[in-house]
Structures are given as C-alpha cells and as structure tokens.
Amino acid sequence: MVNIVKRSGKLQKFSKAKVLKGCEKAGASKKVASASANAVAKKVCEGMSTRWIGILTIAELMKRDKKAAKNYKIFFSKTWK
C-alpha cells in the first residue's frame, strides 16, 4: 500500500474503498464506481496528493459516466477551495 499526502500535509495509506465510495456518492453505478476506483488505484504512486487523486478520479469517471463525473467535480471543487 502506498502513502498519499492529505491536504493538511499528513501522510495516509491510500484507500481504494474511499475512491469507490466517492464515486458511488456522485451517482455512479457500482460497476462504474468499481472500474473507476480500480483504474485510479493503478495510477496512484507514493507521495501523490489527494488533490491529484481527485483529478484522476474525475478523469476516470468521465470515461464511464459523465453525469457522475460532473457531480464528483462539483463536490471536489468545493472541498478544495
């Protein structure tokens, strides 16, 4: 498992489950959320920021469910102001 950097600067273990849950909350089906979370998990590397992981998640959702990607982007942009 790789460590990622939270906005606060603290290190945390990457959790594919958190990406999956975020995708589902954005309205993606379980199948789309799972495929997107798996794709993101393959691209995450040591020291990556949660902001970058959010951007990757939006990109992966855009490939599969544009509406869920839009919803995720709205929430994501509010949390990163």
mmCIF file of the N, C-alpha and C atoms, coordinates in Angstrom:
data_MODEL
# 
_entry.id   MODEL 
# 
loop_
_atom_site.group_PDB 
_atom_site.id 
_atom_site.type_symbol 
_atom_site.label_atom_id 
_atom_site.label_alt_id 
_atom_site.label_comp_id 
_atom_site.label_asym_id 
_atom_site.label_entity_id 
_atom_site.label_seq_id 
_atom_site.pdbx_PDB_ins_code 
_atom_site.Cartn_x 
_atom_site.Cartn_y 
_atom_site.Cartn_z 
_atom_site.occupancy 
_atom_site.B_iso_or_equiv 
_atom_site.pdbx_formal_charge 
_atom_site.auth_seq_id 
_atom_site.auth_comp_id 
_atom_site.auth_asym_id 
_atom_site.auth_atom_id 
_atom_site.pdbx_PDB_model_num 
ATOM 1   N N  . MET A 1 1  ? 0.839   -1.179 0.000   1.00 0.00 ? 1  MET A N  1 
ATOM 2   C CA . MET A 1 1  ? 0.000   0.000  0.000   1.00 0.00 ? 1  MET A CA 1 
ATOM 3   C C  . MET A 1 1  ? 0.884   1.243  0.000   1.00 0.00 ? 1  MET A C  1 
ATOM 4   N N  . VAL A 1 2  ? 0.483   2.230  -0.758  1.00 0.00 ? 2  VAL A N  1 
ATOM 5   C CA . VAL A 1 2  ? 1.276   3.451  -0.847  1.00 0.00 ? 2  VAL A CA 1 
ATOM 6   C C  . VAL A 1 2  ? 0.718   4.522  0.081   1.00 0.00 ? 2  VAL A C  1 
ATOM 7   N N  . ASN A 1 3  ? 1.597   5.415  0.498   1.00 0.00 ? 3  ASN A N  1 
ATOM 8   C CA . ASN A 1 3  ? 1.191   6.559  1.303   1.00 0.00 ? 3  ASN A CA 1 
ATOM 9   C C  . ASN A 1 3  ? 0.896   7.726  0.380   1.00 0.00 ? 3  ASN A C  1 
ATOM 10  N N  . ILE A 1 4  ? -0.186  8.434  0.693   1.00 0.00 ? 4  ILE A N  1 
ATOM 11  C CA . ILE A 1 4  ? -0.541  9.629  -0.060  1.00 0.00 ? 4  ILE A CA 1 
ATOM 12  C C  . ILE A 1 4  ? -0.482  10.819 0.899   1.00 0.00 ? 4  ILE A C  1 
ATOM 13  N N  . VAL A 1 5  ? -0.490  12.013 0.331   1.00 0.00 ? 5  VAL A N  1 
ATOM 14  C CA . VAL A 1 5  ? -0.390  13.224 1.141   1.00 0.00 ? 5  VAL A CA 1 
ATOM 15  C C  . VAL A 1 5  ? -1.745  13.918 1.158   1.00 0.00 ? 5  VAL A C  1 
ATOM 16  N N  . LYS A 1 6  ? -2.290  14.084 2.364   1.00 0.00 ? 6  LYS A N  1 
ATOM 17  C CA . LYS A 1 6  ? -3.560  14.781 2.523   1.00 0.00 ? 6  LYS A CA 1 
ATOM 18  C C  . LYS A 1 6  ? -3.343  16.285 2.387   1.00 0.00 ? 6  LYS A C  1 
ATOM 19  N N  . ARG A 1 7  ? -4.409  17.024 2.265   1.00 0.00 ? 7  ARG A N  1 
ATOM 20  C CA . ARG A 1 7  ? -4.310  18.476 2.131   1.00 0.00 ? 7  ARG A CA 1 
ATOM 21  C C  . ARG A 1 7  ? -3.592  19.102 3.328   1.00 0.00 ? 7  ARG A C  1 
ATOM 22  N N  . SER A 1 8  ? -3.754  18.513 4.487   1.00 0.00 ? 8  SER A N  1 
ATOM 23  C CA . SER A 1 8  ? -3.106  19.022 5.705   1.00 0.00 ? 8  SER A CA 1 
ATOM 24  C C  . SER A 1 8  ? -1.601  18.758 5.705   1.00 0.00 ? 8  SER A C  1 
ATOM 25  N N  . GLY A 1 9  ? -1.143  17.916 4.775   1.00 0.00 ? 9  GLY A N  1 
ATOM 26  C CA . GLY A 1 9  ? 0.266   17.554 4.723   1.00 0.00 ? 9  GLY A CA 1 
ATOM 27  C C  . GLY A 1 9  ? 0.577   16.227 5.392   1.00 0.00 ? 9  GLY A C  1 
ATOM 28  N N  . LYS A 1 10 ? -0.394  15.668 6.081   1.00 0.00 ? 10 LYS A N  1 
ATOM 29  C CA . LYS A 1 10 ? -0.193  14.380 6.752   1.00 0.00 ? 10 LYS A CA 1 
ATOM 30  C C  . LYS A 1 10 ? -0.193  13.250 5.737   1.00 0.00 ? 10 LYS A C  1 
ATOM 31  N N  . LEU A 1 11 ? 0.581   12.210 6.044   1.00 0.00 ? 11 LEU A N  1 
ATOM 32  C CA . LEU A 1 11 ? 0.603   11.012 5.212   1.00 0.00 ? 11 LEU A CA 1 
ATOM 33  C C  . LEU A 1 11 ? -0.508  10.068 5.645   1.00 0.00 ? 11 LEU A C  1 
ATOM 34  N N  . GLN A 1 12 ? -1.074  9.385  4.665   1.00 0.00 ? 12 GLN A N  1 
ATOM 35  C CA . GLN A 1 12 ? -2.136  8.418  4.937   1.00 0.00 ? 12 GLN A CA 1 
ATOM 36  C C  . GLN A 1 12 ? -2.039  7.314  3.898   1.00 0.00 ? 12 GLN A C  1 
ATOM 37  N N  . LYS A 1 13 ? -2.378  6.113  4.287   1.00 0.00 ? 13 LYS A N  1 
ATOM 38  C CA . LYS A 1 13 ? -2.411  4.990  3.343   1.00 0.00 ? 13 LYS A CA 1 
ATOM 39  C C  . LYS A 1 13 ? -3.525  5.229  2.332   1.00 0.00 ? 13 LYS A C  1 
ATOM 40  N N  . PHE A 1 14 ? -3.240  4.973  1.056   1.00 0.00 ? 14 PHE A N  1 
ATOM 41  C CA . PHE A 1 14 ? -4.253  5.105  0.022   1.00 0.00 ? 14 PHE A CA 1 
ATOM 42  C C  . PHE A 1 14 ? -5.353  4.075  0.251   1.00 0.00 ? 14 PHE A C  1 
ATOM 43  N N  . SER A 1 15 ? -6.592  4.511  0.075   1.00 0.00 ? 15 SER A N  1 
ATOM 44  C CA . SER A 1 15 ? -7.739  3.625  0.244   1.00 0.00 ? 15 SER A CA 1 
ATOM 45  C C  . SER A 1 15 ? -8.591  3.634  -1.026  1.00 0.00 ? 15 SER A C  1 
ATOM 46  N N  . LYS A 1 16 ? -8.554  2.519  -1.747  1.00 0.00 ? 16 LYS A N  1 
ATOM 47  C CA . LYS A 1 16 ? -9.393  2.385  -2.937  1.00 0.00 ? 16 LYS A CA 1 
ATOM 48  C C  . LYS A 1 16 ? -10.864 2.445  -2.537  1.00 0.00 ? 16 LYS A C  1 
ATOM 49  N N  . ALA A 1 17 ? -11.171 1.974  -1.335  1.00 0.00 ? 17 ALA A N  1 
ATOM 50  C CA . ALA A 1 17 ? -12.554 1.977  -0.851  1.00 0.00 ? 17 ALA A CA 1 
ATOM 51  C C  . ALA A 1 17 ? -13.098 3.399  -0.755  1.00 0.00 ? 17 ALA A C  1 
ATOM 52  N N  . LYS A 1 18 ? -12.255 4.355  -0.383  1.00 0.00 ? 18 LYS A N  1 
ATOM 53  C CA . LYS A 1 18 ? -12.699 5.753  -0.296  1.00 0.00 ? 18 LYS A CA 1 
ATOM 54  C C  . LYS A 1 18 ? -13.007 6.307  -1.685  1.00 0.00 ? 18 LYS A C  1 
ATOM 55  N N  . VAL A 1 19 ? -12.197 5.950  -2.658  1.00 0.00 ? 19 VAL A N  1 
ATOM 56  C CA . VAL A 1 19 ? -12.450 6.394  -4.037  1.00 0.00 ? 19 VAL A CA 1 
ATOM 57  C C  . VAL A 1 19 ? -13.761 5.783  -4.522  1.00 0.00 ? 19 VAL A C  1 
ATOM 58  N N  . LEU A 1 20 ? -13.951 4.497  -4.267  1.00 0.00 ? 20 LEU A N  1 
ATOM 59  C CA . LEU A 1 20 ? -15.171 3.793  -4.647  1.00 0.00 ? 20 LEU A CA 1 
ATOM 60  C C  . LEU A 1 20 ? -16.396 4.465  -4.029  1.00 0.00 ? 20 LEU A C  1 
ATOM 61  N N  . LYS A 1 21 ? -16.327 4.753  -2.749  1.00 0.00 ? 21 LYS A N  1 
ATOM 62  C CA . LYS A 1 21 ? -17.444 5.375  -2.042  1.00 0.00 ? 21 LYS A CA 1 
ATOM 63  C C  . LYS A 1 21 ? -17.749 6.761  -2.622  1.00 0.00 ? 21 LYS A C  1 
ATOM 64  N N  . GLY A 1 22 ? -16.712 7.529  -2.924  1.00 0.00 ? 22 GLY A N  1 
ATOM 65  C CA . GLY A 1 22 ? -16.906 8.853  -3.511  1.00 0.00 ? 22 GLY A CA 1 
ATOM 66  C C  . GLY A 1 22 ? -17.573 8.788  -4.868  1.00 0.00 ? 22 GLY A C  1 
ATOM 67  N N  . CYS A 1 23 ? -17.180 7.815  -5.668  1.00 0.00 ? 23 CYS A N  1 
ATOM 68  C CA . CYS A 1 23 ? -17.786 7.631  -6.995  1.00 0.00 ? 23 CYS A CA 1 
ATOM 69  C C  . CYS A 1 23 ? -19.260 7.265  -6.869  1.00 0.00 ? 23 CYS A C  1 
ATOM 70  N N  . GLU A 1 24 ? -19.562 6.396  -5.929  1.00 0.00 ? 24 GLU A N  1 
ATOM 71  C CA . GLU A 1 24 ? -20.952 5.988  -5.717  1.00 0.00 ? 24 GLU A CA 1 
ATOM 72  C C  . GLU A 1 24 ? -21.790 7.160  -5.215  1.00 0.00 ? 24 GLU A C  1 
ATOM 73  N N  . LYS A 1 25 ? -21.227 7.965  -4.312  1.00 0.00 ? 25 LYS A N  1 
ATOM 74  C CA . LYS A 1 25 ? -21.947 9.140  -3.814  1.00 0.00 ? 25 LYS A CA 1 
ATOM 75  C C  . LYS A 1 25 ? -22.219 10.138 -4.930  1.00 0.00 ? 25 LYS A C  1 
ATOM 76  N N  . ALA A 1 26 ? -21.361 10.155 -5.934  1.00 0.00 ? 26 ALA A N  1 
ATOM 77  C CA . ALA A 1 26 ? -21.533 11.061 -7.073  1.00 0.00 ? 26 ALA A CA 1 
ATOM 78  C C  . ALA A 1 26 ? -22.589 10.546 -8.044  1.00 0.00 ? 26 ALA A C  1 
ATOM 79  N N  . GLY A 1 27 ? -23.076 9.324  -7.812  1.00 0.00 ? 27 GLY A N  1 
ATOM 80  C CA . GLY A 1 27 ? -24.143 8.784  -8.642  1.00 0.00 ? 27 GLY A CA 1 
ATOM 81  C C  . GLY A 1 27 ? -23.728 7.689  -9.611  1.00 0.00 ? 27 GLY A C  1 
ATOM 82  N N  . ALA A 1 28 ? -22.479 7.275  -9.553  1.00 0.00 ? 28 ALA A N  1 
ATOM 83  C CA . ALA A 1 28 ? -22.022 6.197  -10.436 1.00 0.00 ? 28 ALA A CA 1 
ATOM 84  C C  . ALA A 1 28 ? -22.580 4.861  -9.945  1.00 0.00 ? 28 ALA A C  1 
ATOM 85  N N  . SER A 1 29 ? -22.868 3.981  -10.876 1.00 0.00 ? 29 SER A N  1 
ATOM 86  C CA . SER A 1 29 ? -23.303 2.635  -10.503 1.00 0.00 ? 29 SER A CA 1 
ATOM 87  C C  . SER A 1 29 ? -22.136 1.909  -9.840  1.00 0.00 ? 29 SER A C  1 
ATOM 88  N N  . LYS A 1 30 ? -22.433 0.819  -9.161  1.00 0.00 ? 30 LYS A N  1 
ATOM 89  C CA . LYS A 1 30 ? -21.367 0.048  -8.511  1.00 0.00 ? 30 LYS A CA 1 
ATOM 90  C C  . LYS A 1 30 ? -20.333 -0.425 -9.531  1.00 0.00 ? 30 LYS A C  1 
ATOM 91  N N  . LYS A 1 31 ? -20.794 -0.819 -10.708 1.00 0.00 ? 31 LYS A N  1 
ATOM 92  C CA . LYS A 1 31 ? -19.894 -1.301 -11.750 1.00 0.00 ? 31 LYS A CA 1 
ATOM 93  C C  . LYS A 1 31 ? -18.963 -0.183 -12.230 1.00 0.00 ? 31 LYS A C  1 
ATOM 94  N N  . VAL A 1 32 ? -19.529 0.979  -12.504 1.00 0.00 ? 32 VAL A N  1 
ATOM 95  C CA . VAL A 1 32 ? -18.734 2.124  -12.958 1.00 0.00 ? 32 VAL A CA 1 
ATOM 96  C C  . VAL A 1 32 ? -17.805 2.603  -11.847 1.00 0.00 ? 32 VAL A C  1 
ATOM 97  N N  . ALA A 1 33 ? -18.319 2.677  -10.630 1.00 0.00 ? 33 ALA A N  1 
ATOM 98  C CA . ALA A 1 33 ? -17.513 3.122  -9.490  1.00 0.00 ? 33 ALA A CA 1 
ATOM 99  C C  . ALA A 1 33 ? -16.334 2.182  -9.270  1.00 0.00 ? 33 ALA A C  1 
ATOM 100 N N  . SER A 1 34 ? -16.584 0.885  -9.357  1.00 0.00 ? 34 SER A N  1 
ATOM 101 C CA . SER A 1 34 ? -15.533 -0.107 -9.163  1.00 0.00 ? 34 SER A CA 1 
ATOM 102 C C  . SER A 1 34 ? -14.464 -0.005 -10.253 1.00 0.00 ? 34 SER A C  1 
ATOM 103 N N  . ALA A 1 35 ? -14.895 0.115  -11.497 1.00 0.00 ? 35 ALA A N  1 
ATOM 104 C CA . ALA A 1 35 ? -13.942 0.226  -12.611 1.00 0.00 ? 35 ALA A CA 1 
ATOM 105 C C  . ALA A 1 35 ? -13.105 1.499  -12.477 1.00 0.00 ? 35 ALA A C  1 
ATOM 106 N N  . SER A 1 36 ? -13.744 2.591  -12.091 1.00 0.00 ? 36 SER A N  1 
ATOM 107 C CA . SER A 1 36 ? -13.030 3.859  -11.931 1.00 0.00 ? 36 SER A CA 1 
ATOM 108 C C  . SER A 1 36 ? -12.042 3.786  -10.762 1.00 0.00 ? 36 SER A C  1 
ATOM 109 N N  . ALA A 1 37 ? -12.476 3.234  -9.645  1.00 0.00 ? 37 ALA A N  1 
ATOM 110 C CA . ALA A 1 37 ? -11.604 3.110  -8.470  1.00 0.00 ? 37 ALA A CA 1 
ATOM 111 C C  . ALA A 1 37 ? -10.402 2.212  -8.775  1.00 0.00 ? 37 ALA A C  1 
ATOM 112 N N  . ASN A 1 38 ? -10.635 1.126  -9.504  1.00 0.00 ? 38 ASN A N  1 
ATOM 113 C CA . ASN A 1 38 ? -9.529  0.232  -9.874  1.00 0.00 ? 38 ASN A CA 1 
ATOM 114 C C  . ASN A 1 38 ? -8.523  0.947  -10.767 1.00 0.00 ? 38 ASN A C  1 
ATOM 115 N N  . ALA A 1 39 ? -9.026  1.736  -11.717 1.00 0.00 ? 39 ALA A N  1 
ATOM 116 C CA . ALA A 1 39 ? -8.139  2.470  -12.621 1.00 0.00 ? 39 ALA A CA 1 
ATOM 117 C C  . ALA A 1 39 ? -7.318  3.512  -11.860 1.00 0.00 ? 39 ALA A C  1 
ATOM 118 N N  . VAL A 1 40 ? -7.968  4.203  -10.942 1.00 0.00 ? 40 VAL A N  1 
ATOM 119 C CA . VAL A 1 40 ? -7.254  5.200  -10.129 1.00 0.00 ? 40 VAL A CA 1 
ATOM 120 C C  . VAL A 1 40 ? -6.189  4.515  -9.274  1.00 0.00 ? 40 VAL A C  1 
ATOM 121 N N  . ALA A 1 41 ? -6.564  3.393  -8.655  1.00 0.00 ? 41 ALA A N  1 
ATOM 122 C CA . ALA A 1 41 ? -5.627  2.679  -7.774  1.00 0.00 ? 41 ALA A CA 1 
ATOM 123 C C  . ALA A 1 41 ? -4.360  2.261  -8.523  1.00 0.00 ? 41 ALA A C  1 
ATOM 124 N N  . LYS A 1 42 ? -4.486  1.929  -9.800  1.00 0.00 ? 42 LYS A N  1 
ATOM 125 C CA . LYS A 1 42 ? -3.318  1.534  -10.593 1.00 0.00 ? 42 LYS A CA 1 
ATOM 126 C C  . LYS A 1 42 ? -2.388  2.715  -10.875 1.00 0.00 ? 42 LYS A C  1 
ATOM 127 N N  . LYS A 1 43 ? -2.932  3.924  -10.825 1.00 0.00 ? 43 LYS A N  1 
ATOM 128 C CA . LYS A 1 43 ? -2.139  5.110  -11.150 1.00 0.00 ? 43 LYS A CA 1 
ATOM 129 C C  . LYS A 1 43 ? -1.562  5.828  -9.935  1.00 0.00 ? 43 LYS A C  1 
ATOM 130 N N  . VAL A 1 44 ? -2.047  5.481  -8.748  1.00 0.00 ? 44 VAL A N  1 
ATOM 131 C CA . VAL A 1 44 ? -1.575  6.143  -7.531  1.00 0.00 ? 44 VAL A CA 1 
ATOM 132 C C  . VAL A 1 44 ? -0.149  5.718  -7.223  1.00 0.00 ? 44 VAL A C  1 
ATOM 133 N N  . CYS A 1 45 ? 0.676   6.697  -6.877  1.00 0.00 ? 45 CYS A N  1 
ATOM 134 C CA . CYS A 1 45 ? 2.051   6.396  -6.519  1.00 0.00 ? 45 CYS A CA 1 
ATOM 135 C C  . CYS A 1 45 ? 2.402   7.066  -5.190  1.00 0.00 ? 45 CYS A C  1 
ATOM 136 N N  . GLU A 1 46 ? 3.469   6.628  -4.605  1.00 0.00 ? 46 GLU A N  1 
ATOM 137 C CA . GLU A 1 46 ? 3.932   7.103  -3.298  1.00 0.00 ? 46 GLU A CA 1 
ATOM 138 C C  . GLU A 1 46 ? 4.043   8.624  -3.292  1.00 0.00 ? 46 GLU A C  1 
ATOM 139 N N  . GLY A 1 47 ? 3.431   9.244  -2.276  1.00 0.00 ? 47 GLY A N  1 
ATOM 140 C CA . GLY A 1 47 ? 3.537   10.679 -2.093  1.00 0.00 ? 47 GLY A CA 1 
ATOM 141 C C  . GLY A 1 47 ? 2.573   11.512 -2.928  1.00 0.00 ? 47 GLY A C  1 
ATOM 142 N N  . MET A 1 48 ? 1.679   10.859 -3.677  1.00 0.00 ? 48 MET A N  1 
ATOM 143 C CA . MET A 1 48 ? 0.715   11.588 -4.500  1.00 0.00 ? 48 MET A CA 1 
ATOM 144 C C  . MET A 1 48 ? -0.263  12.332 -3.589  1.00 0.00 ? 48 MET A C  1 
ATOM 145 N N  . SER A 1 49 ? -0.681  13.511 -3.992  1.00 0.00 ? 49 SER A N  1 
ATOM 146 C CA . SER A 1 49 ? -1.613  14.291 -3.184  1.00 0.00 ? 49 SER A CA 1 
ATOM 147 C C  . SER A 1 49 ? -3.048  13.836 -3.400  1.00 0.00 ? 49 SER A C  1 
ATOM 148 N N  . THR A 1 50 ? -3.873  14.076 -2.402  1.00 0.00 ? 50 THR A N  1 
ATOM 149 C CA . THR A 1 50 ? -5.290  13.739 -2.530  1.00 0.00 ? 50 THR A CA 1 
ATOM 150 C C  . THR A 1 50 ? -5.932  14.591 -3.627  1.00 0.00 ? 50 THR A C  1 
ATOM 151 N N  . ARG A 1 51 ? -5.415  15.776 -3.833  1.00 0.00 ? 51 ARG A N  1 
ATOM 152 C CA . ARG A 1 51 ? -5.938  16.624 -4.909  1.00 0.00 ? 51 ARG A CA 1 
ATOM 153 C C  . ARG A 1 51 ? -5.728  15.947 -6.266  1.00 0.00 ? 51 ARG A C  1 
ATOM 154 N N  . TRP A 1 52 ? -4.536  15.425 -6.480  1.00 0.00 ? 52 TRP A N  1 
ATOM 155 C CA . TRP A 1 52 ? -4.242  14.754 -7.745  1.00 0.00 ? 52 TRP A CA 1 
ATOM 156 C C  . TRP A 1 52 ? -5.091  13.491 -7.895  1.00 0.00 ? 52 TRP A C  1 
ATOM 157 N N  . ILE A 1 53 ? -5.311  12.783 -6.801  1.00 0.00 ? 53 ILE A N  1 
ATOM 158 C CA . ILE A 1 53 ? -6.155  11.589 -6.841  1.00 0.00 ? 53 ILE A CA 1 
ATOM 159 C C  . ILE A 1 53 ? -7.586  11.972 -7.227  1.00 0.00 ? 53 ILE A C  1 
ATOM 160 N N  . GLY A 1 54 ? -8.060  13.098 -6.725  1.00 0.00 ? 54 GLY A N  1 
ATOM 161 C CA . GLY A 1 54 ? -9.380  13.592 -7.108  1.00 0.00 ? 54 GLY A CA 1 
ATOM 162 C C  . GLY A 1 54 ? -9.470  13.898 -8.591  1.00 0.00 ? 54 GLY A C  1 
ATOM 163 N N  . ILE A 1 55 ? -8.426  14.506 -9.131  1.00 0.00 ? 55 ILE A N  1 
ATOM 164 C CA . ILE A 1 55 ? -8.385  14.821 -10.557 1.00 0.00 ? 55 ILE A CA 1 
ATOM 165 C C  . ILE A 1 55 ? -8.379  13.530 -11.383 1.00 0.00 ? 55 ILE A C  1 
ATOM 166 N N  . LEU A 1 56 ? -7.603  12.550 -10.954 1.00 0.00 ? 56 LEU A N  1 
ATOM 167 C CA . LEU A 1 56 ? -7.588  11.252 -11.643 1.00 0.00 ? 56 LEU A CA 1 
ATOM 168 C C  . LEU A 1 56 ? -8.965  10.593 -11.600 1.00 0.00 ? 56 LEU A C  1 
ATOM 169 N N  . THR A 1 57 ? -9.626  10.708 -10.461 1.00 0.00 ? 57 THR A N  1 
ATOM 170 C CA . THR A 1 57 ? -10.947 10.105 -10.301 1.00 0.00 ? 57 THR A CA 1 
ATOM 171 C C  . THR A 1 57 ? -11.945 10.746 -11.260 1.00 0.00 ? 57 THR A C  1 
ATOM 172 N N  . ILE A 1 58 ? -11.911 12.060 -11.368 1.00 0.00 ? 58 ILE A N  1 
ATOM 173 C CA . ILE A 1 58 ? -12.797 12.753 -12.306 1.00 0.00 ? 58 ILE A CA 1 
ATOM 174 C C  . ILE A 1 58 ? -12.532 12.271 -13.738 1.00 0.00 ? 58 ILE A C  1 
ATOM 175 N N  . ALA A 1 59 ? -11.262 12.172 -14.094 1.00 0.00 ? 59 ALA A N  1 
ATOM 176 C CA . ALA A 1 59 ? -10.902 11.728 -15.450 1.00 0.00 ? 59 ALA A CA 1 
ATOM 177 C C  . ALA A 1 59 ? -11.409 10.317 -15.724 1.00 0.00 ? 59 ALA A C  1 
ATOM 178 N N  . GLU A 1 60 ? -11.278 9.427  -14.760 1.00 0.00 ? 60 GLU A N  1 
ATOM 179 C CA . GLU A 1 60 ? -11.746 8.052  -14.946 1.00 0.00 ? 60 GLU A CA 1 
ATOM 180 C C  . GLU A 1 60 ? -13.268 7.996  -15.025 1.00 0.00 ? 60 GLU A C  1 
ATOM 181 N N  . LEU A 1 61 ? -13.946 8.793  -14.201 1.00 0.00 ? 61 LEU A N  1 
ATOM 182 C CA . LEU A 1 61 ? -15.407 8.825  -14.271 1.00 0.00 ? 61 LEU A CA 1 
ATOM 183 C C  . LEU A 1 61 ? -15.884 9.387  -15.605 1.00 0.00 ? 61 LEU A C  1 
ATOM 184 N N  . MET A 1 62 ? -15.169 10.373 -16.142 1.00 0.00 ? 62 MET A N  1 
ATOM 185 C CA . MET A 1 62 ? -15.556 10.970 -17.430 1.00 0.00 ? 62 MET A CA 1 
ATOM 186 C C  . MET A 1 62 ? -15.593 9.923  -18.544 1.00 0.00 ? 62 MET A C  1 
ATOM 187 N N  . LYS A 1 63 ? -14.736 8.920  -18.446 1.00 0.00 ? 63 LYS A N  1 
ATOM 188 C CA . LYS A 1 63 ? -14.691 7.858  -19.450 1.00 0.00 ? 63 LYS A CA 1 
ATOM 189 C C  . LYS A 1 63 ? -15.916 6.948  -19.374 1.00 0.00 ? 63 LYS A C  1 
ATOM 190 N N  . ARG A 1 64 ? -16.556 6.912  -18.200 1.00 0.00 ? 64 ARG A N  1 
ATOM 191 C CA . ARG A 1 64 ? -17.598 5.923  -17.960 1.00 0.00 ? 64 ARG A CA 1 
ATOM 192 C C  . ARG A 1 64 ? -18.988 6.506  -17.683 1.00 0.00 ? 64 ARG A C  1 
ATOM 193 N N  . ASP A 1 65 ? -19.015 7.668  -17.014 1.00 0.00 ? 65 ASP A N  1 
ATOM 194 C CA . ASP A 1 65 ? -20.303 8.252  -16.603 1.00 0.00 ? 65 ASP A CA 1 
ATOM 195 C C  . ASP A 1 65 ? -20.112 9.761  -16.425 1.00 0.00 ? 65 ASP A C  1 
ATOM 196 N N  . LYS A 1 66 ? -20.442 10.506 -17.465 1.00 0.00 ? 66 LYS A N  1 
ATOM 197 C CA . LYS A 1 66 ? -20.193 11.950 -17.453 1.00 0.00 ? 66 LYS A CA 1 
ATOM 198 C C  . LYS A 1 66 ? -20.985 12.678 -16.358 1.00 0.00 ? 66 LYS A C  1 
ATOM 199 N N  . LYS A 1 67 ? -22.192 12.227 -16.087 1.00 0.00 ? 67 LYS A N  1 
ATOM 200 C CA . LYS A 1 67 ? -23.008 12.873 -15.056 1.00 0.00 ? 67 LYS A CA 1 
ATOM 201 C C  . LYS A 1 67 ? -22.381 12.678 -13.670 1.00 0.00 ? 67 LYS A C  1 
ATOM 202 N N  . ALA A 1 68 ? -21.939 11.467 -13.373 1.00 0.00 ? 68 ALA A N  1 
ATOM 203 C CA . ALA A 1 68 ? -21.291 11.208 -12.089 1.00 0.00 ? 68 ALA A CA 1 
ATOM 204 C C  . ALA A 1 68 ? -19.988 12.005 -11.987 1.00 0.00 ? 68 ALA A C  1 
ATOM 205 N N  . ALA A 1 69 ? -19.272 12.113 -13.097 1.00 0.00 ? 69 ALA A N  1 
ATOM 206 C CA . ALA A 1 69 ? -18.024 12.892 -13.104 1.00 0.00 ? 69 ALA A CA 1 
ATOM 207 C C  . ALA A 1 69 ? -18.311 14.348 -12.783 1.00 0.00 ? 69 ALA A C  1 
ATOM 208 N N  . LYS A 1 70 ? -19.382 14.877 -13.353 1.00 0.00 ? 70 LYS A N  1 
ATOM 209 C CA . LYS A 1 70 ? -19.755 16.266 -13.083 1.00 0.00 ? 70 LYS A CA 1 
ATOM 210 C C  . LYS A 1 70 ? -20.102 16.451 -11.607 1.00 0.00 ? 70 LYS A C  1 
ATOM 211 N N  . ASN A 1 71 ? -20.888 15.526 -11.061 1.00 0.00 ? 71 ASN A N  1 
ATOM 212 C CA . ASN A 1 71 ? -21.256 15.590 -9.642  1.00 0.00 ? 71 ASN A CA 1 
ATOM 213 C C  . ASN A 1 71 ? -20.022 15.506 -8.748  1.00 0.00 ? 71 ASN A C  1 
ATOM 214 N N  . TYR A 1 72 ? -19.117 14.610 -9.079  1.00 0.00 ? 72 TYR A N  1 
ATOM 215 C CA . TYR A 1 72 ? -17.886 14.450 -8.302  1.00 0.00 ? 72 TYR A CA 1 
ATOM 216 C C  . TYR A 1 72 ? -17.061 15.733 -8.365  1.00 0.00 ? 72 TYR A C  1 
ATOM 217 N N  . LYS A 1 73 ? -16.983 16.312 -9.549  1.00 0.00 ? 73 LYS A N  1 
ATOM 218 C CA . LYS A 1 73 ? -16.203 17.538 -9.743  1.00 0.00 ? 73 LYS A CA 1 
ATOM 219 C C  . LYS A 1 73 ? -16.773 18.691 -8.920  1.00 0.00 ? 73 LYS A C  1 
ATOM 220 N N  . ILE A 1 74 ? -18.104 18.800 -8.860  1.00 0.00 ? 74 ILE A N  1 
ATOM 221 C CA . ILE A 1 74 ? -18.741 19.852 -8.065  1.00 0.00 ? 74 ILE A CA 1 
ATOM 222 C C  . ILE A 1 74 ? -18.356 19.704 -6.599  1.00 0.00 ? 74 ILE A C  1 
ATOM 223 N N  . PHE A 1 75 ? -18.488 18.495 -6.067  1.00 0.00 ? 75 PHE A N  1 
ATOM 224 C CA . PHE A 1 75 ? -18.133 18.262 -4.668  1.00 0.00 ? 75 PHE A CA 1 
ATOM 225 C C  . PHE A 1 75 ? -16.639 18.492 -4.452  1.00 0.00 ? 75 PHE A C  1 
ATOM 226 N N  . PHE A 1 76 ? -15.828 17.965 -5.343  1.00 0.00 ? 76 PHE A N  1 
ATOM 227 C CA . PHE A 1 76 ? -14.376 18.054 -5.218  1.00 0.00 ? 76 PHE A CA 1 
ATOM 228 C C  . PHE A 1 76 ? -13.915 19.510 -5.227  1.00 0.00 ? 76 PHE A C  1 
ATOM 229 N N  . SER A 1 77 ? -14.488 20.323 -6.106  1.00 0.00 ? 77 SER A N  1 
ATOM 230 C CA . SER A 1 77 ? -14.070 21.721 -6.187  1.00 0.00 ? 77 SER A CA 1 
ATOM 231 C C  . SER A 1 77 ? -14.478 22.500 -4.936  1.00 0.00 ? 77 SER A C  1 
ATOM 232 N N  . LYS A 1 78 ? -15.570 22.111 -4.297  1.00 0.00 ? 78 LYS A N  1 
ATOM 233 C CA . LYS A 1 78 ? -15.985 22.773 -3.043  1.00 0.00 ? 78 LYS A CA 1 
ATOM 234 C C  . LYS A 1 78 ? -15.034 22.456 -1.902  1.00 0.00 ? 78 LYS A C  1 
ATOM 235 N N  . THR A 1 79 ? -14.531 21.228 -1.877  1.00 0.00 ? 79 THR A N  1 
ATOM 236 C CA . THR A 1 79 ? -13.646 20.836 -0.775  1.00 0.00 ? 79 THR A CA 1 
ATOM 237 C C  . THR A 1 79 ? -12.229 21.363 -0.956  1.00 0.00 ? 79 THR A C  1 
ATOM 238 N N  . TRP A 1 80 ? -11.883 21.809 -2.154  1.00 0.00 ? 80 TRP A N  1 
ATOM 239 C CA . TRP A 1 80 ? -10.521 22.274 -2.407  1.00 0.00 ? 80 TRP A CA 1 
ATOM 240 C C  . TRP A 1 80 ? -10.408 23.785 -2.603  1.00 0.00 ? 80 TRP A C  1 
ATOM 241 N N  . LYS A 1 81 ? -11.377 24.538 -2.098  1.00 0.00 ? 81 LYS A N  1 
ATOM 242 C CA . LYS A 1 81 ? -11.302 25.997 -2.198  1.00 0.00 ? 81 LYS A CA 1 
ATOM 243 C C  . LYS A 1 81 ? -10.390 26.556 -1.156  1.00 0.00 ? 81 LYS A C  1 
# 
